[in-house]
Amino acid sequence: MINPDEPYEIQLAKQAKIIEALINRAERGHEVGGSAYSLFESAIALQAEVWEKTKDLEKALDTLGRASSELEIAHQAQERTQRNLADAMVAMEGGFALFSEDGLQVCNAQFRHLLPDIEPLVKPGLAFDDYLAAVNASKFLNRNESGVTGQPMVKEQRSGQRFSSFVMELRNDRWFQISCRQTGSGNITVLQTEITDIVRENRREKNRLIDQQAHFLQAAFDHMSLGICTFSARGELRVRNERFGELLGVPLLLLKKGSLFLRIVEHVERHEILDRKGRRSEFAGWLKSTRRGETVQERFRRRDGMSLDIRIHSLPDDGFIVSVMDVTMETQAAALLEQRVQERTAELIEANRLLKIHSDEQAKIEGALRQAKEAAEAAHTSKTRFLAAASHDLLQPINAAKLYLSMLTETVGQPGVQDVVSRLNRSFASTESLLQALLDISRLDSSGAEFNVTSFDFGSALQGVAEDLAPLATEKRIDLRIVPSTRWVTSDQRYLMRCIQNLVVNAIQYTERGRVLVGCRLSGDRLRIEVWDTGIGISEEDQTRIFNEFTRAGGAGKGTGMGLGLSIVERACRHLDHPVRLVSQPGRGSVFSIEVPLAVPGRASACENPVTEPMLDGSLDLIVMVVENDADELHAMTQILESWGASVLAAASTADAAALTQEIGTAPDILLADYQLDDGDNGIETILTLRALAGVEIPAVIITANRQRELLRLGNEMSFAVLAKPVQLVRLRALIDWKTRARVV
């Protein structure tokens, strides 16, 4: 009859009606029954029901009172929250606004006043999308030079996106970050934060960095022997060095920043600085060629006889760079070479005419003539390929000379001759060290420097350094101590050990008496390699300078190197991210340290350091195929291997090696091949060809000055070892034994 979920007012009204109905029933019963007992019984029942309803009514009134109190408390809390929100919005440094489905609910004064032209629109009920559209259309936003905004300054918040942010620039160089966040109830809060100071500071820092880079670039240009000058896409001068003006004879007035390229060209043509030998002027077409991405190269002769090589390359920003090189010596050398070739050719032709009567020598004379002509042509073309092949061509003769010296050392027994041979060995070792240092610096300074970073046993590699440098320490009567290590590290093994070797060599050279100590310390997840010495020490002002090339510490005597070792250490460790530190005290000694990452111990790769054994004794009873295009080196290697007891098959190319294999009818026990052969041939092609002919995997070793990572990767894939030039005979002998051991067994 009474639903407890209905409002209390309706429940009370229903209870009143029920009480009234019960009273009426009691009165009617009294009239009908008439007996006193019936009346009494009805009254008692009616009283009980009235008491019950009265209790229910009291409970309902009590519940209604509590609900009214809670409603009053909630109303007061809402008023306090609204006052706190208003105080918070006033105290905020940026603009704040709250949007709901019904539009703008609340905002502070900063939000309204940010864009004066849309301030009249910022009022309760403003839709969020309408607010964004009004901001986009505001005339106080900064536009680009054409007067339009290339992209909308404000983007609408995508459906389902909880947060978005964008940056808005005003006309008076004020910047604001607008952040929009969607609340859990579906409302959107908007925050306007001024970031003008941050943007301006970033702009100043950017300009500072640009100026700094321009200074570095100018310093690099000024140290070049070339004349260098860069121009913008419109032909305006940007950066140049003094050498550019000296070589072209252009006055400083025309070499100011912003000078036009065509004005410089007009000056050169008007004063006839360059002798073009009657050719038409082609300067006007140079800019068109560079814009098409072509490289322009011209060679001129100045009036004073100097030869200049001018090259123009395009830049990514449609500008171009002009380089001027003095090639007078090269031109004179080429002319002299050409004259000598012509003279020699004439002599050979005359000799051929006189020796025609000797038919048996005719073939030899013609062969000599062809060889002389080919040698002259090869000498002429080698000028342009010299730098690209330096690591191969410079080390090739040194390798052959070292092989011959090794043979001479073993065969000469007289004390005086032995001393001469020893001095020759030291001279070639110094030459080799200098060339290796120069080539290493060249590789490390190039943008395409490659590093073969692996994990390896540092203790074994360190022991190899100790064995290599022990004779030098003994010669200077220095106590060289190497603390053994069982740690594994992650680095480029060749460059890291070269750095440590350079540090130890320096320590020995700069120590007159005492000792040199090499050891390792743990430093977190890194290993710190330290080289201690009791040498002359390094002054504080020299401690930074000594890492430059061709620089030695003050107080260093003669014969202490060319000053390249620490330069290689700095460059290599910088590329490998290995921190280098120096602590030194003049007169007491120095400590150099290198930190490298630790690695999990594993199994050493055979291609990285397969052999560390000393020179083996006994005869080398093997058939060895040697493929080398250099005749001297081929002869020297053949003599060495035959002195070890091997039967040597010498070839200059893959074709010769294949012919020898087919001629003897059996595969060699091991193949030693130079990587870089003549006419595009190489040692890898030799390995593939001989293995295909033999039908078996012939053990092979590539002997090369090429240290690229790709060659090491191919060695792992094709199962051949890589041995660097100049060859160390101890390692070569041990490597041959290691590669052929399984086949012999």
VOGU-3710 file (C-alpha; in Angstrom, 3 decimals, decimal comma):
1> minpdepyei> 0,000/0,000/0,000  2,876/2,396/0,842  5,970/2,326/-1,429  9,070/3,163/0,676  10,809/4,517/-2,444  8,217/7,291/-2,861  8,859/10,814/-1,455  8,141/11,296/2,244  5,318/13,775/1,594  3,405/11,178/-0,481
11> qlakqakiie> 3,999/8,460/2,157  2,614/10,762/4,931  -0,486/11,575/2,904  -1,193/7,865/2,323  -0,745/7,087/6,039  -3,228/9,846/6,955  -5,821/8,363/4,573  -5,327/4,872/6,070  -5,815/6,200/9,633  -8,962/8,025/8,608
21> alinraergh> -10,368/4,877/6,958  -9,703/2,789/10,091  -11,469/5,328/12,312  -14,513/5,341/10,037  -14,638/1,526/10,075  -14,526/1,515/13,849  -17,422/3,941/14,064  -19,520/1,889/11,626  -18,818/-1,283/13,588  -20,062/0,361/16,764
31> evggsayslf> -23,290/1,335/15,138  -23,911/-2,166/13,743  -22,723/-4,349/16,659  -23,907/-2,306/19,527  -22,200/-4,481/22,130  -19,762/-2,956/24,570  -17,258/-5,724/24,107  -17,131/-5,256/20,356  -16,613/-1,568/20,769  -13,771/-2,143/23,219
41> esaialqaev> -12,124/-4,703/20,986  -12,273/-2,360/17,971  -10,835/0,512/19,988  -7,894/-1,570/21,172  -7,086/-2,705/17,594  -7,480/0,826/16,287  -5,157/2,212/18,964  -2,461/-0,346/18,127  -2,600/0,522/14,435  -2,483/4,244/15,221
51> wektkdleka> 0,634/3,735/17,362  2,305/1,792/14,568  1,535/4,437/11,978  2,678/7,143/14,362  6,060/5,425/14,769  6,395/5,120/11,004  5,526/8,776/10,653  8,161/9,788/13,218  10,827/7,730/11,411  9,919/9,338/8,103
61> ldtlgrasse> 10,099/12,827/9,614  13,537/12,036/11,146  14,883/10,756/7,796  13,551/13,867/6,061  15,316/16,091/8,600  18,668/14,336/8,107  18,373/14,605/4,285  17,629/18,325/4,606  20,764/18,811/6,773  22,963/16,895/4,334
71> leiahqaqer> 21,569/18,972/1,473  22,433/22,163/3,326  26,003/20,924/3,999  26,462/19,996/0,330  25,204/23,420/-0,745  27,730/25,119/1,566  30,577/22,892/0,269  29,623/23,784/-3,316  29,774/27,485/-2,497  33,218/27,044/-0,881
81> tqrnladamv> 34,472/25,089/-3,917  33,250/27,795/-6,274  34,976/30,487/-4,212  38,228/28,444/-4,128  38,036/27,890/-7,915  37,537/31,604/-8,502  40,491/32,442/-6,218  42,671/29,841/-7,980  41,835/31,172/-11,451  42,656/34,709/-10,344
91> ameggfalfs> 45,998/33,544/-8,909  46,984/31,607/-12,044  49,697/33,204/-14,193  48,159/31,933/-17,443  44,691/31,782/-18,893  42,247/29,051/-17,820  38,830/28,035/-19,103  36,410/25,133/-18,675  34,155/24,037/-21,546  31,273/21,555/-21,270
101> edglqvcnaq> 28,683/20,335/-23,751  26,731/23,538/-23,015  29,763/25,705/-23,910  32,069/27,861/-21,793  31,364/27,447/-18,081  34,070/29,479/-16,396  37,320/31,305/-17,267  39,698/33,850/-15,766  40,582/37,367/-16,916  43,843/36,304/-18,582
111> frhllpdiep> 41,916/33,911/-20,825  39,466/36,643/-21,894  42,076/39,377/-22,494  44,671/37,338/-24,489  43,196/38,218/-27,902  41,383/41,565/-27,664  39,408/41,105/-30,898  37,693/37,925/-29,662  37,229/39,128/-26,064  33,547/40,074/-26,654
121> lvkpglafdd> 32,863/36,469/-27,716  34,378/34,945/-24,572  31,298/34,572/-22,387  29,434/31,645/-20,793  27,881/29,382/-23,389  30,616/29,874/-26,061  31,150/26,514/-27,814  34,663/25,066/-27,837  34,759/24,723/-31,653  33,575/28,327/-32,017
131> ylaavnaskf> 36,380/29,415/-29,697  38,971/27,616/-31,856  37,578/29,167/-35,033  37,674/32,640/-33,477  41,308/32,161/-32,426  42,262/31,076/-35,958  40,620/34,185/-37,387  42,158/36,613/-34,869  44,111/39,489/-36,407  46,524/39,442/-33,448
141> lnrnesgvtg> 48,084/36,154/-34,578  51,394/36,500/-36,376  51,081/35,638/-40,086  53,824/34,794/-42,578  55,219/37,250/-45,125  52,354/36,663/-47,579  49,786/37,571/-44,944  48,277/34,116/-44,561  48,885/31,263/-42,218  50,184/28,271/-44,161
151> qpmvkeqrsg> 48,731/25,873/-41,572  45,919/26,515/-39,045  47,318/28,148/-35,955  44,997/26,004/-33,803  43,845/22,471/-34,559  40,580/21,020/-33,310  40,832/18,291/-30,739  40,137/14,962/-32,430  37,468/12,679/-31,091  38,782/10,445/-28,333
161> qrfssfvmel> 41,988/12,454/-27,914  42,538/13,113/-24,200  45,224/15,780/-24,571  46,532/18,123/-27,252  48,898/21,063/-27,271  50,044/23,703/-29,761  52,069/26,912/-29,837  50,590/30,260/-30,869  52,626/33,344/-31,881  51,203/36,853/-31,430
171> rndrwfqisc> 52,191/39,890/-33,463  54,226/41,536/-30,734  56,613/38,517/-30,634  54,765/36,947/-27,739  54,401/33,165/-27,677  51,807/31,061/-25,875  51,365/27,336/-25,440  47,704/26,307/-25,561  46,968/22,986/-23,823  43,580/21,278/-24,124
181> rqtgsgnitv> 42,718/18,338/-21,855  39,519/16,316/-21,784  38,314/15,389/-18,275  36,715/12,108/-17,283  33,249/13,722/-17,333  33,666/14,874/-20,939  34,478/18,512/-20,172  37,481/20,276/-21,775  39,950/22,427/-19,853  42,073/24,979/-21,720
191> lqteitdivr> 45,342/26,401/-20,319  47,178/29,379/-21,875  50,859/29,479/-20,789  53,190/32,245/-21,961  56,501/30,820/-23,230  57,919/34,027/-24,730  61,078/33,969/-22,577  61,756/30,313/-23,467  61,314/30,932/-27,212  63,546/33,997/-27,160
201> enrreknrli> 66,221/32,181/-25,164  66,111/29,265/-27,631  66,409/31,744/-30,482  69,450/33,371/-28,877  71,051/29,971/-28,250  70,393/28,938/-31,846  72,033/32,115/-33,145  74,971/31,572/-30,795  75,474/28,025/-32,055  75,240/29,192/-35,654
211> dqqahflqaa> 77,872/31,857/-35,000  80,067/29,302/-33,244  79,808/26,836/-36,128  80,583/29,620/-38,581  83,700/30,440/-36,545  84,802/26,795/-36,590  84,152/26,567/-40,326  86,147/29,731/-40,963  89,032/28,409/-38,853  89,017/25,161/-40,846
221> fdhmslgict> 88,985/27,071/-44,121  91,886/29,274/-43,027  94,065/26,223/-42,329  93,535/24,710/-45,775  96,098/24,930/-48,515  93,238/25,112/-51,005  91,425/28,315/-51,834  87,836/27,811/-50,614  84,803/30,062/-51,082  81,090/29,290/-50,655
231> fsargelrvr> 78,225/31,129/-52,365  74,461/31,198/-51,842  71,894/30,153/-54,439  71,834/33,770/-55,679  75,604/33,789/-56,093  76,361/35,855/-52,974  79,631/35,181/-51,136  79,233/33,533/-47,729  82,535/32,189/-46,388  86,035/32,158/-47,870
241> nerfgellgv> 89,657/31,898/-46,794  92,597/34,144/-47,619  94,119/31,529/-49,909  91,184/31,928/-52,323  91,979/35,572/-52,964  95,727/34,921/-53,155  95,427/32,245/-55,845  92,967/34,198/-58,023  94,511/37,631/-57,429  91,167/39,128/-56,346
251> pllllkkgsl> 91,283/42,262/-54,119  89,747/42,168/-50,639  87,081/44,660/-51,690  85,475/41,998/-53,912  85,791/39,280/-51,278  83,464/40,802/-48,709  80,462/38,831/-47,522  77,597/39,306/-49,995  79,794/39,989/-53,043  78,409/38,442/-56,217
261> flrivehver> 80,157/35,540/-57,915  79,735/37,174/-61,327  81,565/40,315/-60,144  84,554/38,204/-59,082  84,471/36,410/-62,448  84,285/39,736/-64,309  87,333/41,008/-62,401  89,332/37,878/-63,268  88,399/38,140/-66,964  88,888/41,907/-67,192
271> heildrkgrr> 92,402/41,782/-65,752  93,253/38,581/-67,677  94,553/36,921/-64,537  94,027/33,467/-66,027  95,382/32,488/-69,449  92,575/30,644/-71,238  94,590/30,162/-74,451  91,985/31,714/-76,725  89,051/29,717/-75,368  85,702/31,441/-75,069
281> sefagwlkst> 84,596/32,449/-71,598  82,583/29,695/-69,952  82,120/31,313/-66,540  78,518/32,274/-67,296  77,537/28,643/-67,826  79,067/27,413/-64,583  76,123/28,472/-62,410  73,673/26,679/-64,709  75,740/23,502/-64,542  75,934/23,558/-60,735
291> rrgetvqerf> 72,156/24,087/-60,448  71,717/20,891/-62,494  73,829/19,086/-59,891  76,889/18,829/-62,131  80,474/19,332/-60,951  82,469/21,895/-62,910  86,238/21,440/-63,198  88,646/23,596/-65,166  92,435/23,922/-65,244  94,042/27,322/-65,946
301> rrrdgmsldi> 97,506/28,836/-66,062  98,175/32,215/-64,494  100,283/34,826/-66,240  103,141/34,067/-63,859  103,130/30,379/-64,865  101,252/28,969/-61,855  98,737/26,214/-62,750  95,379/26,285/-60,974  92,709/23,593/-60,740  89,259/25,159/-60,180
311> rihslpddgf> 86,300/23,011/-59,117  82,713/23,998/-58,375  80,336/21,699/-56,471  76,668/22,287/-55,679  75,457/22,425/-52,056  72,196/21,019/-50,617  70,688/24,529/-50,246  71,192/25,228/-53,995  74,337/27,199/-53,237  77,779/26,130/-54,415
321> ivsvmdvtme> 81,373/25,926/-53,236  84,420/26,923/-55,284  87,834/25,372/-54,584  91,113/26,548/-56,139  94,219/24,330/-55,926  97,787/25,116/-56,903  98,757/22,170/-59,157  101,912/23,703/-60,596  104,184/20,962/-59,268  101,826/18,250/-60,443
331> tqaaalleqr> 101,569/19,801/-63,915  105,322/20,185/-64,187  105,836/16,610/-63,021  103,309/15,361/-65,567  104,994/17,351/-68,342  108,423/16,093/-67,311  107,117/12,550/-67,137  105,539/12,886/-70,554  108,804/14,262/-71,951  110,748/11,397/-70,443
341> vqertaelie> 108,256/8,916/-71,842  108,626/10,438/-75,273  112,419/10,414/-75,007  112,454/6,833/-73,800  110,037/5,795/-76,519  112,273/7,389/-79,143  115,313/5,613/-77,746  113,517/2,294/-77,758  112,325/2,802/-81,314  115,888/3,555/-82,413
351> anrllkihsd> 117,194/0,555/-80,530  114,509/-1,610/-82,112  115,615/-0,445/-85,570  119,262/-1,275/-84,810  118,490/-4,670/-83,297  116,197/-5,955/-86,013  119,088/-8,038/-87,396  119,124/-9,997/-84,150  115,964/-12,047/-84,591  116,441/-14,003/-81,379
361> eqakiegalr> 116,267/-10,742/-79,303  113,412/-9,161/-81,221  110,732/-10,417/-78,862  112,610/-9,181/-75,766  113,030/-5,668/-77,198  109,345/-5,387/-78,129  108,336/-6,666/-74,677  110,568/-4,135/-72,979  109,092/-1,364/-75,126  105,542/-2,384/-74,205
371> qakeaaeaah> 106,430/-2,627/-70,518  108,072/0,809/-70,548  105,035/2,339/-72,215  102,620/0,633/-69,816  104,747/1,688/-66,849  104,722/5,302/-68,062  100,941/5,255/-68,546  100,446/3,625/-65,137  102,670/6,277/-63,519  100,605/9,005/-65,165
381> tsktrflaaa> 97,252/7,631/-63,978  98,482/6,720/-60,493  98,560/10,382/-59,429  94,780/10,574/-59,141  94,469/7,192/-57,436  97,264/7,688/-54,925  95,234/8,744/-51,888  92,517/6,142/-52,447  95,084/3,316/-52,567  97,552/4,725/-50,028
391> shdllqpina> 96,924/2,071/-47,404  97,759/-0,623/-49,995  100,440/0,955/-52,157  102,489/2,487/-49,312  102,550/-0,645/-47,200  103,195/-3,031/-50,126  106,917/-2,240/-50,614  107,466/-2,008/-46,868  105,998/-5,478/-46,484  108,339/-6,850/-49,185
401> aklylsmlte> 111,332/-5,082/-47,610  110,524/-6,502/-44,182  110,303/-10,006/-45,639  113,704/-9,578/-47,288  115,173/-8,208/-44,061  113,813/-11,209/-42,152  115,549/-13,506/-44,659  118,750/-11,476/-44,374  118,666/-11,615/-40,572  118,430/-15,398/-40,637
411> tvgqpgvqdv> 121,212/-15,883/-43,206  123,843/-13,287/-42,180  125,998/-14,213/-39,246  128,820/-11,641/-39,253  128,548/-9,204/-36,291  129,109/-6,053/-38,359  126,596/-7,048/-41,022  124,152/-8,117/-38,336  124,294/-4,609/-36,841  123,561/-3,068/-40,251
421> vsrlnrsfas> 120,600/-5,389/-40,714  119,354/-4,478/-37,236  119,570/-0,786/-38,063  117,702/-1,396/-41,322  115,002/-3,226/-39,382  114,627/-0,301/-36,982  114,505/2,196/-39,843  111,786/0,252/-41,643  109,912/-0,205/-38,361  109,969/3,565/-37,825
431> tesllqalld> 108,808/4,170/-41,404  106,050/1,605/-40,989  104,961/3,138/-37,669  104,822/6,635/-39,176  102,839/5,488/-42,228  100,452/3,478/-40,059  99,950/6,519/-37,827  99,259/8,813/-40,790  96,855/6,291/-42,327  95,085/5,787/-38,990
441> isrldssgae> 94,645/9,544/-38,559  93,317/9,774/-42,120  90,814/6,979/-41,462  89,714/8,403/-38,113  89,245/11,903/-39,542  87,121/10,656/-42,468  83,327/10,732/-42,154  83,068/7,088/-43,218  85,395/5,650/-40,550  84,414/2,040/-39,807
451> fnvtsfdfgs> 84,769/0,239/-36,473  84,411/-3,467/-35,798  83,024/-3,422/-32,236  83,018/-6,907/-30,672  83,447/-8,556/-27,290  86,890/-10,105/-26,709  89,251/-11,387/-24,021  91,199/-8,287/-23,013  93,810/-10,237/-21,032  94,978/-12,206/-24,078
461> alqgvaedla> 95,169/-9,077/-26,216  97,088/-7,230/-23,482  99,591/-10,059/-23,281  100,283/-9,622/-27,007  101,117/-5,943/-26,408  103,493/-6,946/-23,619  105,318/-9,400/-25,885  105,591/-6,862/-28,714  107,019/-4,090/-26,531  109,244/-6,142/-24,261
471> platekridl> 112,327/-5,698/-26,551  111,888/-1,895/-26,564  111,679/-1,803/-22,761  114,722/-4,072/-22,462  116,702/-1,846/-24,832  116,002/1,213/-22,642  116,513/-0,769/-19,396  112,943/0,003/-18,302  111,050/-2,431/-16,080  107,822/-3,118/-18,044
481> rivpstrwvt> 105,190/-4,826/-15,893  101,791/-6,013/-17,177  99,193/-7,014/-14,561  97,216/-9,990/-16,006  93,474/-9,579/-16,489  90,641/-12,060/-17,067  88,061/-9,458/-18,044  86,223/-9,262/-21,371  85,459/-5,874/-22,921  83,403/-4,490/-25,800
491> sdqrylmrci> 85,332/-2,363/-28,303  87,132/-2,370/-31,632  90,014/-4,677/-30,738  92,457/-3,316/-33,323  91,977/0,361/-32,442  91,821/-0,243/-28,667  95,045/-2,268/-28,616  96,686/0,298/-30,922  95,785/3,013/-28,373  97,171/1,012/-25,458
501> qnlvvnaiqy> 100,323/0,228/-27,449  100,786/3,945/-28,199  100,418/4,807/-24,495  102,924/2,145/-23,430  105,418/3,175/-26,149  105,139/6,808/-25,034  105,636/5,790/-21,408  108,809/3,846/-22,295  110,185/6,613/-24,522  109,638/9,374/-21,933
511> tergrvlvgc> 111,010/7,342/-19,004  114,776/7,450/-18,519  114,851/5,057/-15,569  112,334/3,304/-13,403  109,390/1,283/-14,610  106,177/1,275/-16,637  103,093/-0,450/-15,170  99,966/-1,481/-17,100  96,891/-2,668/-15,172  93,098/-2,564/-14,953
521> rlsgdrlrie> 90,558/-1,393/-12,370  86,793/-1,951/-12,214  84,686/1,202/-12,387  81,030/0,224/-12,207  80,092/-1,521/-15,459  83,310/-0,349/-17,139  86,964/-1,356/-17,059  89,549/1,393/-16,560  92,860/0,533/-18,255  95,764/2,475/-16,698
531> vwdtgigise> 99,344/3,022/-17,903  101,696/4,323/-15,180  105,244/5,546/-15,717  108,007/7,210/-13,704  109,050/9,474/-16,584  109,547/13,201/-16,998  105,861/14,040/-16,487  103,727/16,549/-18,369  103,120/20,143/-17,339  99,562/21,360/-16,899
541> edqtrifnef> 99,723/23,649/-19,943  100,876/20,710/-22,120  98,251/18,210/-20,940  95,692/19,313/-23,549  98,137/20,258/-26,299  99,867/16,854/-26,454  96,742/15,251/-27,958  97,257/17,312/-31,120  99,104/15,758/-34,038  102,878/16,359/-34,356
551> traggagkgt> 102,999/17,627/-30,763  105,314/16,447/-27,993  105,508/17,371/-24,333  107,908/20,054/-23,239  111,278/18,643/-22,206  111,050/15,695/-24,606  114,367/14,873/-26,221  115,081/14,013/-29,810  114,142/10,620/-31,138  110,903/10,390/-29,090
561> gmglglsive> 108,603/9,949/-32,050  106,720/12,241/-34,383  103,992/13,197/-31,886  101,177/11,217/-33,519  100,531/8,471/-30,947  98,353/10,465/-28,527  96,505/12,080/-31,437  95,460/8,597/-32,607  94,454/7,683/-29,031  92,247/10,773/-28,716
571> racrhldhpv> 90,574/10,298/-32,106  89,943/6,561/-31,778  88,635/6,766/-28,205  86,407/9,710/-29,127  84,825/7,665/-31,952  84,463/4,614/-29,693  83,082/6,661/-26,754  85,943/5,583/-24,454  86,830/8,397/-21,980  90,569/9,202/-21,847
581> rlvsqpgrgs> 92,050/10,775/-18,715  95,515/12,039/-17,811  97,050/12,723/-14,417  100,680/13,888/-14,413  103,232/15,649/-12,263  106,439/16,999/-13,831  109,453/15,097/-12,601  107,344/12,324/-11,023  105,585/10,601/-13,919  102,185/10,270/-15,602
591> vfsievplav> 99,070/8,075/-15,583  96,978/7,653/-18,736  93,669/5,776/-18,495  91,000/4,563/-20,938  87,535/3,387/-19,821  85,833/0,665/-21,883  82,509/-1,200/-21,343  82,705/-4,625/-19,735  81,369/-7,647/-21,633  80,125/-11,093/-20,649
601> pgrasacenp> 82,931/-13,662/-21,038  82,532/-15,881/-24,070  84,445/-17,787/-26,723  87,005/-15,750/-28,663  86,492/-15,535/-32,409  89,177/-17,285/-34,391  89,198/-14,556/-37,029  89,982/-11,858/-34,483  93,100/-13,328/-32,880  93,547/-16,935/-33,915
611> vtepmldgsl> 97,168/-17,358/-32,992  99,455/-16,071/-30,250  102,081/-18,822/-30,348  105,793/-18,146/-30,943  107,557/-19,016/-34,178  107,281/-22,763/-34,677  110,326/-24,900/-35,388  110,570/-27,694/-37,916  109,894/-28,033/-41,609  106,659/-26,759/-43,114
621> dlivmvvend> 105,841/-29,808/-45,237  102,975/-28,197/-47,181  102,055/-27,077/-50,686  101,396/-23,347/-50,362  99,777/-21,297/-53,138  100,833/-17,606/-52,961  98,885/-15,092/-55,100  100,433/-11,582/-55,121  100,502/-9,027/-57,939  103,636/-7,285/-56,616
631> adelhamtqi> 106,677/-9,143/-58,021  109,070/-8,170/-55,202  106,648/-9,136/-52,478  105,784/-12,384/-54,281  109,479/-13,265/-54,545  110,160/-12,383/-50,895  107,175/-14,386/-49,629  108,216/-17,351/-51,773  111,740/-17,275/-50,339  110,436/-17,110/-46,768
641> leswgasvla> 108,035/-20,038/-47,213  110,664/-22,149/-48,973  113,111/-21,438/-46,139  110,453/-22,934/-43,818  110,411/-26,090/-45,960  107,196/-25,436/-47,927  106,638/-26,148/-51,614  105,470/-22,818/-53,049  103,262/-22,197/-56,095  103,674/-18,491/-56,964
651> aastadaaal> 101,023/-16,689/-59,027  100,242/-13,078/-59,838  96,483/-13,439/-60,495  93,512/-15,722/-60,070  93,929/-17,035/-63,611  97,573/-17,949/-62,977  96,659/-19,679/-59,726  93,921/-21,710/-61,437  96,328/-22,721/-64,217  98,944/-23,889/-61,696
661> tqeigtapdi> 96,335/-25,893/-59,775  95,181/-27,646/-62,938  98,791/-28,232/-63,985  99,821/-30,049/-60,796  96,497/-31,892/-60,626  95,929/-31,381/-56,890  94,770/-28,628/-54,572  97,296/-26,750/-52,412  97,267/-27,326/-48,659  96,713/-23,606/-47,997
671> lladyqlddg> 96,191/-20,448/-50,046  97,843/-17,070/-49,201  96,331/-14,328/-51,378  96,655/-10,559/-51,524  93,229/-8,896/-51,470  93,924/-6,191/-54,060  95,223/-7,622/-57,351  95,515/-6,136/-60,833  92,726/-5,431/-63,359  89,874/-5,624/-60,861
681> dngietiltl> 90,994/-9,037/-59,614  91,037/-9,750/-55,867  91,896/-12,461/-53,367  88,276/-13,414/-52,630  87,783/-14,273/-56,293  90,938/-16,419/-56,071  89,550/-18,333/-53,058  86,215/-18,990/-54,770  87,884/-20,107/-58,017  90,373/-22,541/-56,432
691> ralagveipa> 87,784/-24,028/-54,082  85,462/-24,586/-57,025  88,263/-26,278/-59,017  89,330/-28,490/-56,100  85,838/-29,319/-54,889  86,984/-28,860/-51,286  87,250/-25,918/-48,879  90,935/-25,020/-49,154  92,239/-23,204/-46,028  92,869/-19,605/-47,021
701> viitanrqre> 94,411/-16,404/-45,640  93,825/-12,936/-47,131  96,886/-10,694/-46,673  95,873/-7,064/-47,067  96,149/-3,480/-45,874  92,364/-3,165/-46,199  90,875/-2,983/-42,693  87,207/-2,535/-43,570  84,578/-4,324/-41,518  83,037/-5,817/-44,652
711> llrlgnemsf> 86,176/-7,869/-45,305  86,115/-9,309/-41,776  82,435/-10,183/-42,225  83,224/-11,997/-45,469  86,038/-13,846/-43,677  83,571/-15,201/-41,108  81,050/-16,178/-43,785  83,563/-17,799/-46,189  85,872/-19,271/-43,516  89,116/-17,492/-44,353
721> avlakpvqlv> 91,472/-15,561/-42,062  92,544/-11,927/-42,537  96,167/-10,924/-41,877  97,122/-7,236/-41,949  100,116/-5,830/-43,785  102,996/-5,448/-43,036  103,109/-9,146/-42,216  104,588/-10,334/-38,923  106,273/-13,639/-39,750  105,624/-15,096/-36,292
731> rlralidwkt> 101,887/-14,665/-36,751  101,992/-15,842/-40,357  103,768/-19,090/-39,435  101,435/-19,760/-36,509  98,382/-18,913/-38,632  99,452/-21,360/-41,368  99,929/-24,065/-38,748  96,541/-23,303/-37,160  94,657/-23,315/-40,478  96,272/-26,554/-41,744
741> rarvv> 96,374/-28,460/-38,453  93,008/-30,186/-39,004  93,937/-31,237/-42,566  97,308/-32,627/-41,490  95,755/-34,614/-38,643
//
